[in-house]
Amino acid sequence: MTNKRKWTTTRKILTSIGLVLGATIIGIGVYAGYLFKKADNAIERMAAPVNVQPTAAPEEKKETVSVEPMIFLLAGVDSRDGGGGVMNTDVLMLVSFNPETKSTSFLSIPRDLLLKPKSLPSRKANYYYAYHYIKDKTEAIPNTKEFFSNLLGLPIDHMVVVNFDVLKETVDLLGGLTIDVDMDMKYIDSADGTNIDLKKGLQKLDGKQVLDFVRYRKSNQGTAESSDFQRNDRQQQVIKQILDKLGNFQGVSQWGNVLDIIGENVKTDIPQADLQQWLLNFPKLKPDHINSLHVESLWKSPYVYVNKEDLEQALTTLSTEAGVSTNSSLHLENIGTVH
């Protein structure tokens, strides 16, 4: 009788353990399915339309992540309420990435840099995405990518357009960033709701404050103005921190929230299959080495002019890292430069 009672008790314990394990496995399966569904939804909203994706023969699935070296153009636009729908790029960067060496390089293009294309009017660098967007928003990304590729003599593989909301929301999701604010920053614009008020020094900033930090240019409240060079340094500092923190994400729910944010605020010309592979393998692909490229610049109202030798060297660094050739030196007459 005692042995029977023991067996009954043991069976109940084993049954309970089995139920817990079963529920856990089911829960993991549901969560994984939830993540993949989020990824698919986000990727569908971000990726290039299906009709512009190249066709290719079906390939067998590989367990390893296959990514080629590349160069892409990153543009940040402000579409906040009150902004008047202006699509000028407040942030413009060239980024190279080499998956074999796990290295990436950033070159910030000053928004006020004078560009002198032969086929379009001479304007500041931040003008041309808006120009193509107004002309045909469905073709704005590929046309802007082609424009900068031809202008610089640099093969650009993809373009990524980021709404500033993605920066603010991602930083809040990451719990803020610790930033060494390089100067006091004050600026108020009631028309678009801008209210920048930051003190110099090392401090933890939330998403709104980080956005203010990278965008600050001028003041109407008595603080010093900021150069494009300083803004470019800030942008790169913020991107490095975000990449580092995202690379440490482990939880499914965390990545689910990230995918929600980027799905709403990022547009690219990257095919869905590539985006899916990159996003779901981001911790493996995150660069270990990030190189910020600096180009000396000179402000002559209303334009910025960059040092020609610095720019040539930076473009060479980007192309070398991506394993491509460039003839940028033949195209620099289309850019406002100084020696």
BALOBA-1460 file (C-alpha; in Angstrom, 3 decimals):
// residues 339
<rec num="1" residu="m" x="0.000" y="0.000" z="0.000"/>
<rec num="2" residu="t" x="2.884" y="2.330" z="0.861"/>
<rec num="3" residu="n" x="4.668" y="1.601" z="-2.442"/>
<rec num="4" residu="k" x="1.444" y="2.296" z="-4.357"/>
<rec num="5" residu="r" x="1.003" y="5.584" z="-2.535"/>
<rec num="6" residu="k" x="4.620" y="6.538" z="-3.348"/>
<rec num="7" residu="w" x="4.116" y="5.696" z="-7.030"/>
<rec num="8" residu="t" x="0.941" y="7.784" z="-7.138"/>
<rec num="9" residu="t" x="2.774" y="10.730" z="-5.577"/>
<rec num="10" residu="t" x="5.728" y="10.327" z="-7.944"/>
<rec num="11" residu="r" x="3.406" y="10.110" z="-10.937"/>
<rec num="12" residu="k" x="1.670" y="13.332" z="-9.878"/>
<rec num="13" residu="i" x="5.027" y="15.090" z="-9.544"/>
<rec num="14" residu="l" x="6.197" y="13.830" z="-12.947"/>
<rec num="15" residu="t" x="2.874" y="14.806" z="-14.488"/>
<rec num="16" residu="s" x="3.135" y="18.301" z="-13.006"/>
<rec num="17" residu="i" x="6.710" y="18.696" z="-14.261"/>
<rec num="18" residu="g" x="5.616" y="17.483" z="-17.682"/>
<rec num="19" residu="l" x="2.786" y="19.993" z="-17.794"/>
<rec num="20" residu="v" x="5.096" y="22.840" z="-16.781"/>
<rec num="21" residu="l" x="7.679" y="21.821" z="-19.402"/>
<rec num="22" residu="g" x="4.961" y="21.430" z="-22.017"/>
<rec num="23" residu="a" x="3.525" y="24.847" z="-21.238"/>
<rec num="24" residu="t" x="7.020" y="26.354" z="-21.355"/>
<rec num="25" residu="i" x="7.766" y="24.781" z="-24.742"/>
<rec num="26" residu="i" x="4.422" y="25.929" z="-26.109"/>
<rec num="27" residu="g" x="5.046" y="29.400" z="-24.710"/>
<rec num="28" residu="i" x="8.476" y="29.544" z="-26.363"/>
<rec num="29" residu="g" x="6.954" y="28.412" z="-29.642"/>
<rec num="30" residu="v" x="4.228" y="31.041" z="-29.451"/>
<rec num="31" residu="y" x="6.771" y="33.756" z="-28.563"/>
<rec num="32" residu="a" x="9.090" y="32.734" z="-31.384"/>
<rec num="33" residu="g" x="6.140" y="32.786" z="-33.768"/>
<rec num="34" residu="y" x="5.191" y="36.199" z="-32.386"/>
<rec num="35" residu="l" x="8.720" y="37.503" z="-33.063"/>
<rec num="36" residu="f" x="8.822" y="36.142" z="-36.605"/>
<rec num="37" residu="k" x="5.398" y="37.613" z="-37.295"/>
<rec num="38" residu="k" x="6.576" y="40.988" z="-35.984"/>
<rec num="39" residu="a" x="9.708" y="40.703" z="-38.096"/>
<rec num="40" residu="d" x="7.719" y="39.869" z="-41.200"/>
<rec num="41" residu="n" x="5.318" y="42.768" z="-40.620"/>
<rec num="42" residu="a" x="8.159" y="45.221" z="-39.960"/>
<rec num="43" residu="i" x="10.179" y="44.010" z="-42.928"/>
<rec num="44" residu="e" x="7.207" y="44.231" z="-45.271"/>
<rec num="45" residu="r" x="6.723" y="47.888" z="-44.319"/>
<rec num="46" residu="m" x="10.439" y="48.754" z="-44.536"/>
<rec num="47" residu="a" x="11.590" y="46.820" z="-47.581"/>
<rec num="48" residu="a" x="11.674" y="47.690" z="-51.251"/>
<rec num="49" residu="p" x="8.365" y="47.090" z="-53.054"/>
<rec num="50" residu="v" x="8.199" y="43.619" z="-54.505"/>
<rec num="51" residu="n" x="8.049" y="44.884" z="-58.084"/>
<rec num="52" residu="v" x="11.509" y="46.469" z="-57.845"/>
<rec num="53" residu="q" x="13.211" y="43.493" z="-56.220"/>
<rec num="54" residu="p" x="15.538" y="41.494" z="-58.476"/>
<rec num="55" residu="t" x="14.410" y="38.002" z="-59.382"/>
<rec num="56" residu="a" x="16.710" y="35.101" z="-58.661"/>
<rec num="57" residu="a" x="16.652" y="31.345" z="-58.811"/>
<rec num="58" residu="p" x="15.585" y="29.646" z="-55.578"/>
<rec num="59" residu="e" x="18.490" y="28.693" z="-53.340"/>
<rec num="60" residu="e" x="18.810" y="26.069" z="-50.669"/>
<rec num="61" residu="k" x="18.541" y="27.426" z="-47.148"/>
<rec num="62" residu="k" x="21.863" y="27.969" z="-45.424"/>
<rec num="63" residu="e" x="22.445" y="27.951" z="-41.703"/>
<rec num="64" residu="t" x="25.196" y="30.567" z="-41.943"/>
<rec num="65" residu="v" x="24.443" y="34.249" z="-42.425"/>
<rec num="66" residu="s" x="25.596" y="35.362" z="-45.871"/>
<rec num="67" residu="v" x="26.097" y="39.122" z="-46.227"/>
<rec num="68" residu="e" x="28.311" y="40.850" z="-48.773"/>
<rec num="69" residu="p" x="30.339" y="44.006" z="-48.015"/>
<rec num="70" residu="m" x="28.296" y="47.072" z="-48.889"/>
<rec num="71" residu="i" x="27.945" y="50.846" z="-48.834"/>
<rec num="72" residu="f" x="24.648" y="52.496" z="-48.003"/>
<rec num="73" residu="l" x="23.294" y="55.998" z="-47.682"/>
<rec num="74" residu="l" x="21.525" y="56.812" z="-44.414"/>
<rec num="75" residu="a" x="19.145" y="59.782" z="-44.312"/>
<rec num="76" residu="g" x="17.270" y="61.160" z="-41.315"/>
<rec num="77" residu="v" x="14.111" y="63.148" z="-41.995"/>
<rec num="78" residu="d" x="11.799" y="65.080" z="-39.709"/>
<rec num="79" residu="s" x="8.081" y="64.505" z="-40.312"/>
<rec num="80" residu="r" x="6.818" y="65.661" z="-36.923"/>
<rec num="81" residu="d" x="3.509" y="67.467" z="-36.598"/>
<rec num="82" residu="g" x="4.132" y="71.128" z="-37.232"/>
<rec num="83" residu="g" x="7.066" y="70.493" z="-39.507"/>
<rec num="84" residu="g" x="5.068" y="71.382" z="-42.591"/>
<rec num="85" residu="g" x="5.761" y="68.085" z="-44.316"/>
<rec num="86" residu="v" x="9.284" y="69.197" z="-45.338"/>
<rec num="87" residu="m" x="11.367" y="66.153" z="-46.285"/>
<rec num="88" residu="n" x="14.800" y="67.786" z="-46.187"/>
<rec num="89" residu="t" x="17.374" y="65.426" z="-44.713"/>
<rec num="90" residu="d" x="18.619" y="66.731" z="-41.377"/>
<rec num="91" residu="v" x="21.090" y="63.839" z="-41.145"/>
<rec num="92" residu="l" x="22.949" y="62.367" z="-44.121"/>
<rec num="93" residu="m" x="25.615" y="59.664" z="-43.796"/>
<rec num="94" residu="l" x="27.579" y="57.273" z="-45.969"/>
<rec num="95" residu="v" x="28.163" y="53.960" z="-44.210"/>
<rec num="96" residu="s" x="30.354" y="51.053" z="-45.282"/>
<rec num="97" residu="f" x="30.125" y="47.598" z="-43.714"/>
<rec num="98" residu="n" x="32.406" y="44.573" z="-44.057"/>
<rec num="99" residu="p" x="30.885" y="41.440" z="-42.458"/>
<rec num="100" residu="e" x="34.144" y="39.479" z="-42.708"/>
<rec num="101" residu="t" x="36.127" y="41.958" z="-40.623"/>
<rec num="102" residu="k" x="32.984" y="43.030" z="-38.675"/>
<rec num="103" residu="s" x="33.925" y="46.645" z="-39.229"/>
<rec num="104" residu="t" x="31.983" y="49.700" z="-40.340"/>
<rec num="105" residu="s" x="32.856" y="53.295" z="-41.172"/>
<rec num="106" residu="f" x="30.661" y="56.399" z="-41.013"/>
<rec num="107" residu="l" x="31.062" y="59.576" z="-43.031"/>
<rec num="108" residu="s" x="28.624" y="62.342" z="-42.107"/>
<rec num="109" residu="i" x="27.788" y="64.654" z="-45.005"/>
<rec num="110" residu="p" x="27.159" y="68.223" z="-43.785"/>
<rec num="111" residu="r" x="23.538" y="69.129" z="-44.471"/>
<rec num="112" residu="d" x="24.625" y="72.558" z="-45.767"/>
<rec num="113" residu="l" x="27.371" y="71.194" z="-48.051"/>
<rec num="114" residu="l" x="27.244" y="72.840" z="-51.479"/>
<rec num="115" residu="l" x="26.480" y="70.347" z="-54.258"/>
<rec num="116" residu="k" x="26.725" y="71.338" z="-57.915"/>
<rec num="117" residu="p" x="25.257" y="68.508" z="-60.025"/>
<rec num="118" residu="k" x="25.234" y="69.047" z="-63.783"/>
<rec num="119" residu="s" x="21.625" y="67.942" z="-64.243"/>
<rec num="120" residu="l" x="20.024" y="69.744" z="-61.267"/>
<rec num="121" residu="p" x="20.288" y="73.167" z="-59.593"/>
<rec num="122" residu="s" x="23.132" y="73.776" z="-57.121"/>
<rec num="123" residu="r" x="21.752" y="73.374" z="-53.631"/>
<rec num="124" residu="k" x="22.618" y="72.230" z="-50.102"/>
<rec num="125" residu="a" x="23.062" y="68.467" z="-49.656"/>
<rec num="126" residu="n" x="19.872" y="68.170" z="-47.620"/>
<rec num="127" residu="y" x="17.744" y="69.355" z="-50.562"/>
<rec num="128" residu="y" x="17.967" y="66.433" z="-52.964"/>
<rec num="129" residu="y" x="15.979" y="63.704" z="-51.197"/>
<rec num="130" residu="a" x="13.123" y="66.199" z="-50.767"/>
<rec num="131" residu="y" x="13.404" y="67.097" z="-54.452"/>
<rec num="132" residu="h" x="13.038" y="63.459" z="-55.541"/>
<rec num="133" residu="y" x="10.330" y="62.800" z="-52.945"/>
<rec num="134" residu="i" x="8.166" y="65.685" z="-54.184"/>
<rec num="135" residu="k" x="8.724" y="64.623" z="-57.784"/>
<rec num="136" residu="d" x="7.768" y="60.953" z="-57.170"/>
<rec num="137" residu="k" x="7.777" y="59.633" z="-53.610"/>
<rec num="138" residu="t" x="7.614" y="56.008" z="-54.775"/>
<rec num="139" residu="e" x="10.948" y="56.449" z="-56.556"/>
<rec num="140" residu="a" x="12.547" y="58.879" z="-54.095"/>
<rec num="141" residu="i" x="14.859" y="56.330" z="-52.474"/>
<rec num="142" residu="p" x="16.330" y="54.709" z="-55.616"/>
<rec num="143" residu="n" x="16.604" y="58.072" z="-57.384"/>
<rec num="144" residu="t" x="18.346" y="59.754" z="-54.436"/>
<rec num="145" residu="k" x="20.722" y="56.806" z="-54.067"/>
<rec num="146" residu="e" x="21.587" y="56.986" z="-57.757"/>
<rec num="147" residu="f" x="22.041" y="60.758" z="-57.528"/>
<rec num="148" residu="f" x="24.610" y="60.562" z="-54.706"/>
<rec num="149" residu="s" x="26.320" y="57.537" z="-56.213"/>
<rec num="150" residu="n" x="26.854" y="59.366" z="-59.505"/>
<rec num="151" residu="l" x="27.759" y="62.642" z="-57.813"/>
<rec num="152" residu="l" x="30.448" y="61.057" z="-55.612"/>
<rec num="153" residu="g" x="31.644" y="58.383" z="-58.018"/>
<rec num="154" residu="l" x="30.969" y="55.843" z="-55.286"/>
<rec num="155" residu="p" x="28.884" y="52.670" z="-55.775"/>
<rec num="156" residu="i" x="26.107" y="52.893" z="-53.152"/>
<rec num="157" residu="d" x="24.270" y="49.590" z="-52.683"/>
<rec num="158" residu="h" x="21.257" y="50.711" z="-50.646"/>
<rec num="159" residu="m" x="19.569" y="53.710" z="-49.069"/>
<rec num="160" residu="v" x="17.838" y="53.820" z="-45.683"/>
<rec num="161" residu="v" x="15.495" y="56.682" z="-44.748"/>
<rec num="162" residu="v" x="14.796" y="57.063" z="-41.040"/>
<rec num="163" residu="n" x="12.083" y="59.197" z="-39.467"/>
<rec num="164" residu="f" x="13.429" y="60.947" z="-36.364"/>
<rec num="165" residu="d" x="10.736" y="59.254" z="-34.286"/>
<rec num="166" residu="v" x="12.715" y="56.009" z="-34.581"/>
<rec num="167" residu="l" x="15.660" y="57.580" z="-32.744"/>
<rec num="168" residu="k" x="13.526" y="58.959" z="-29.936"/>
<rec num="169" residu="e" x="11.502" y="55.770" z="-29.429"/>
<rec num="170" residu="t" x="14.504" y="53.429" z="-29.706"/>
<rec num="171" residu="v" x="16.516" y="55.399" z="-27.148"/>
<rec num="172" residu="d" x="13.575" y="55.288" z="-24.716"/>
<rec num="173" residu="l" x="13.278" y="51.522" z="-25.288"/>
<rec num="174" residu="l" x="16.991" y="51.152" z="-24.506"/>
<rec num="175" residu="g" x="16.538" y="53.032" z="-21.232"/>
<rec num="176" residu="g" x="18.296" y="56.198" z="-22.411"/>
<rec num="177" residu="l" x="21.913" y="56.916" z="-23.401"/>
<rec num="178" residu="t" x="24.785" y="58.307" z="-21.344"/>
<rec num="179" residu="i" x="26.040" y="61.260" z="-23.360"/>
<rec num="180" residu="d" x="28.788" y="63.822" z="-22.789"/>
<rec num="181" residu="v" x="26.969" y="66.945" z="-23.984"/>
<rec num="182" residu="d" x="29.671" y="69.174" z="-25.466"/>
<rec num="183" residu="m" x="27.979" y="72.555" z="-24.930"/>
<rec num="184" residu="d" x="24.924" y="74.271" z="-23.464"/>
<rec num="185" residu="m" x="22.060" y="73.995" z="-25.952"/>
<rec num="186" residu="k" x="18.916" y="76.126" z="-25.976"/>
<rec num="187" residu="y" x="16.511" y="76.642" z="-28.843"/>
<rec num="188" residu="i" x="12.736" y="77.123" z="-29.033"/>
<rec num="189" residu="d" x="10.529" y="76.982" z="-32.119"/>
<rec num="190" residu="s" x="6.807" y="77.036" z="-31.359"/>
<rec num="191" residu="a" x="5.932" y="76.347" z="-35.013"/>
<rec num="192" residu="d" x="7.175" y="72.740" z="-34.944"/>
<rec num="193" residu="g" x="7.248" y="72.173" z="-31.175"/>
<rec num="194" residu="t" x="11.054" y="72.199" z="-30.825"/>
<rec num="195" residu="n" x="12.203" y="72.966" z="-27.282"/>
<rec num="196" residu="i" x="15.890" y="72.160" z="-26.780"/>
<rec num="197" residu="d" x="17.279" y="72.777" z="-23.302"/>
<rec num="198" residu="l" x="20.456" y="70.812" z="-22.491"/>
<rec num="199" residu="k" x="23.336" y="71.591" z="-20.130"/>
<rec num="200" residu="k" x="26.978" y="70.804" z="-20.890"/>
<rec num="201" residu="g" x="28.413" y="67.666" z="-19.244"/>
<rec num="202" residu="l" x="28.112" y="63.900" z="-18.912"/>
<rec num="203" residu="q" x="24.508" y="62.847" z="-18.269"/>
<rec num="204" residu="k" x="21.809" y="60.317" z="-19.094"/>
<rec num="205" residu="l" x="19.423" y="61.510" z="-21.806"/>
<rec num="206" residu="d" x="16.011" y="60.181" z="-22.796"/>
<rec num="207" residu="g" x="14.850" y="59.814" z="-26.390"/>
<rec num="208" residu="k" x="13.618" y="63.373" z="-26.832"/>
<rec num="209" residu="q" x="16.822" y="64.796" z="-25.343"/>
<rec num="210" residu="v" x="19.035" y="62.602" z="-27.563"/>
<rec num="211" residu="l" x="17.128" y="63.839" z="-30.610"/>
<rec num="212" residu="d" x="17.671" y="67.426" z="-29.443"/>
<rec num="213" residu="f" x="21.375" y="66.651" z="-28.910"/>
<rec num="214" residu="v" x="21.968" y="65.403" z="-32.477"/>
<rec num="215" residu="r" x="19.833" y="68.091" z="-34.159"/>
<rec num="216" residu="y" x="21.034" y="71.214" z="-32.325"/>
<rec num="217" residu="r" x="22.409" y="73.817" z="-34.758"/>
<rec num="218" residu="k" x="21.514" y="77.330" z="-33.687"/>
<rec num="219" residu="s" x="20.156" y="79.155" z="-30.672"/>
<rec num="220" residu="n" x="17.604" y="81.867" z="-30.033"/>
<rec num="221" residu="q" x="18.081" y="81.651" z="-26.270"/>
<rec num="222" residu="g" x="21.631" y="82.946" z="-25.781"/>
<rec num="223" residu="t" x="23.713" y="79.750" z="-26.164"/>
<rec num="224" residu="a" x="26.431" y="79.277" z="-28.777"/>
<rec num="225" residu="e" x="25.646" y="77.948" z="-32.236"/>
<rec num="226" residu="s" x="26.808" y="74.524" z="-33.371"/>
<rec num="227" residu="s" x="28.772" y="73.653" z="-36.506"/>
<rec num="228" residu="d" x="27.937" y="70.813" z="-38.864"/>
<rec num="229" residu="f" x="31.211" y="69.190" z="-37.785"/>
<rec num="230" residu="q" x="30.076" y="69.118" z="-34.141"/>
<rec num="231" residu="r" x="26.650" y="67.778" z="-35.144"/>
<rec num="232" residu="n" x="28.257" y="65.015" z="-37.188"/>
<rec num="233" residu="d" x="30.360" y="63.954" z="-34.197"/>
<rec num="234" residu="r" x="27.233" y="63.819" z="-32.045"/>
<rec num="235" residu="q" x="25.324" y="61.743" z="-34.569"/>
<rec num="236" residu="q" x="28.112" y="59.186" z="-34.773"/>
<rec num="237" residu="q" x="28.459" y="59.050" z="-30.978"/>
<rec num="238" residu="v" x="24.753" y="58.259" z="-30.647"/>
<rec num="239" residu="i" x="24.749" y="55.625" z="-33.408"/>
<rec num="240" residu="k" x="27.686" y="53.802" z="-31.806"/>
<rec num="241" residu="q" x="25.892" y="53.578" z="-28.459"/>
<rec num="242" residu="i" x="22.638" y="52.399" z="-30.021"/>
<rec num="243" residu="l" x="24.388" y="49.669" z="-32.035"/>
<rec num="244" residu="d" x="26.215" y="48.492" z="-28.929"/>
<rec num="245" residu="k" x="23.052" y="48.294" z="-26.835"/>
<rec num="246" residu="l" x="20.992" y="46.614" z="-29.548"/>
<rec num="247" residu="g" x="23.716" y="44.005" z="-29.960"/>
<rec num="248" residu="n" x="23.192" y="42.986" z="-26.323"/>
<rec num="249" residu="f" x="19.430" y="42.467" z="-26.695"/>
<rec num="250" residu="q" x="18.412" y="38.897" z="-25.879"/>
<rec num="251" residu="g" x="14.727" y="38.923" z="-25.007"/>
<rec num="252" residu="v" x="12.089" y="38.216" z="-27.607"/>
<rec num="253" residu="s" x="9.845" y="40.951" z="-26.236"/>
<rec num="254" residu="q" x="12.645" y="43.506" z="-26.534"/>
<rec num="255" residu="w" x="13.207" y="42.690" z="-30.191"/>
<rec num="256" residu="g" x="9.456" y="42.668" z="-30.775"/>
<rec num="257" residu="n" x="9.300" y="46.270" z="-29.564"/>
<rec num="258" residu="v" x="12.303" y="47.252" z="-31.700"/>
<rec num="259" residu="l" x="10.684" y="45.725" z="-34.777"/>
<rec num="260" residu="d" x="7.486" y="47.678" z="-34.111"/>
<rec num="261" residu="i" x="9.447" y="50.931" z="-33.969"/>
<rec num="262" residu="i" x="11.568" y="50.435" z="-37.060"/>
<rec num="263" residu="g" x="8.674" y="49.038" z="-39.067"/>
<rec num="264" residu="e" x="6.795" y="52.304" z="-38.566"/>
<rec num="265" residu="n" x="9.694" y="54.676" z="-39.085"/>
<rec num="266" residu="v" x="12.198" y="53.200" z="-41.560"/>
<rec num="267" residu="k" x="12.022" y="52.837" z="-45.352"/>
<rec num="268" residu="t" x="14.649" y="51.194" z="-47.559"/>
<rec num="269" residu="d" x="15.288" y="49.816" z="-51.029"/>
<rec num="270" residu="i" x="16.597" y="46.557" z="-49.525"/>
<rec num="271" residu="p" x="14.736" y="43.379" z="-50.601"/>
<rec num="272" residu="q" x="12.615" y="41.676" z="-47.944"/>
<rec num="273" residu="a" x="14.655" y="38.454" z="-47.920"/>
<rec num="274" residu="d" x="17.866" y="40.350" z="-47.162"/>
<rec num="275" residu="l" x="16.243" y="42.503" z="-44.491"/>
<rec num="276" residu="q" x="14.813" y="39.450" z="-42.751"/>
<rec num="277" residu="q" x="18.203" y="37.768" z="-42.691"/>
<rec num="278" residu="w" x="19.959" y="40.864" z="-41.367"/>
<rec num="279" residu="l" x="17.425" y="41.763" z="-38.684"/>
<rec num="280" residu="l" x="17.054" y="38.276" z="-37.250"/>
<rec num="281" residu="n" x="20.840" y="37.836" z="-37.149"/>
<rec num="282" residu="f" x="21.710" y="41.341" z="-35.971"/>
<rec num="283" residu="p" x="23.675" y="40.223" z="-32.848"/>
<rec num="284" residu="k" x="25.953" y="38.142" z="-35.113"/>
<rec num="285" residu="l" x="26.354" y="40.925" z="-37.673"/>
<rec num="286" residu="k" x="26.823" y="43.867" z="-35.294"/>
<rec num="287" residu="p" x="30.205" y="45.464" z="-36.103"/>
<rec num="288" residu="d" x="32.972" y="45.162" z="-33.525"/>
<rec num="289" residu="h" x="34.923" y="48.062" z="-34.989"/>
<rec num="290" residu="i" x="33.287" y="51.398" z="-35.826"/>
<rec num="291" residu="n" x="35.390" y="54.044" z="-37.543"/>
<rec num="292" residu="s" x="34.220" y="57.661" z="-37.618"/>
<rec num="293" residu="l" x="35.612" y="59.491" z="-40.642"/>
<rec num="294" residu="h" x="36.222" y="63.216" z="-40.227"/>
<rec num="295" residu="v" x="36.390" y="65.806" z="-42.977"/>
<rec num="296" residu="e" x="37.450" y="69.365" z="-42.191"/>
<rec num="297" residu="s" x="34.834" y="71.879" z="-43.262"/>
<rec num="298" residu="l" x="34.492" y="75.619" z="-43.693"/>
<rec num="299" residu="w" x="31.306" y="77.686" z="-43.365"/>
<rec num="300" residu="k" x="30.828" y="80.449" z="-45.941"/>
<rec num="301" residu="s" x="27.207" y="81.535" z="-45.700"/>
<rec num="302" residu="p" x="24.974" y="80.004" z="-46.838"/>
<rec num="303" residu="y" x="27.027" y="76.881" z="-47.641"/>
<rec num="304" residu="v" x="29.544" y="74.499" z="-46.101"/>
<rec num="305" residu="y" x="32.717" y="73.651" z="-48.058"/>
<rec num="306" residu="v" x="34.811" y="70.565" z="-47.235"/>
<rec num="307" residu="n" x="38.520" y="69.901" z="-47.491"/>
<rec num="308" residu="k" x="39.101" y="68.165" z="-50.835"/>
<rec num="309" residu="e" x="41.947" y="65.885" z="-49.686"/>
<rec num="310" residu="d" x="40.017" y="64.825" z="-46.556"/>
<rec num="311" residu="l" x="36.950" y="63.995" z="-48.619"/>
<rec num="312" residu="e" x="38.956" y="61.971" z="-51.149"/>
<rec num="313" residu="q" x="40.582" y="59.988" z="-48.340"/>
<rec num="314" residu="a" x="37.247" y="59.341" z="-46.600"/>
<rec num="315" residu="l" x="35.597" y="58.109" z="-49.803"/>
<rec num="316" residu="t" x="38.597" y="55.858" z="-50.471"/>
<rec num="317" residu="t" x="38.295" y="54.389" z="-46.966"/>
<rec num="318" residu="l" x="34.608" y="53.624" z="-47.494"/>
<rec num="319" residu="s" x="35.193" y="51.961" z="-50.861"/>
<rec num="320" residu="t" x="38.199" y="49.957" z="-49.626"/>
<rec num="321" residu="e" x="36.253" y="48.607" z="-46.666"/>
<rec num="322" residu="a" x="33.433" y="47.558" z="-48.986"/>
<rec num="323" residu="g" x="35.886" y="46.042" z="-51.484"/>
<rec num="324" residu="v" x="34.860" y="48.242" z="-54.408"/>
<rec num="325" residu="s" x="36.706" y="50.629" z="-56.677"/>
<rec num="326" residu="t" x="35.888" y="54.312" z="-56.890"/>
<rec num="327" residu="n" x="36.736" y="57.240" z="-59.127"/>
<rec num="328" residu="s" x="35.577" y="59.892" z="-56.654"/>
<rec num="329" residu="s" x="38.443" y="62.274" z="-57.476"/>
<rec num="330" residu="l" x="36.963" y="62.748" z="-60.951"/>
<rec num="331" residu="h" x="33.652" y="63.930" z="-59.483"/>
<rec num="332" residu="l" x="34.698" y="66.366" z="-56.761"/>
<rec num="333" residu="e" x="34.211" y="69.379" z="-59.035"/>
<rec num="334" residu="n" x="30.498" y="68.803" z="-58.305"/>
<rec num="335" residu="i" x="31.051" y="69.473" z="-54.598"/>
<rec num="336" residu="g" x="31.958" y="72.624" z="-52.724"/>
<rec num="337" residu="t" x="35.555" y="71.988" z="-51.641"/>
<rec num="338" residu="v" x="38.567" y="73.896" z="-50.348"/>
<rec num="339" residu="h" x="42.223" y="72.834" z="-50.213"/>
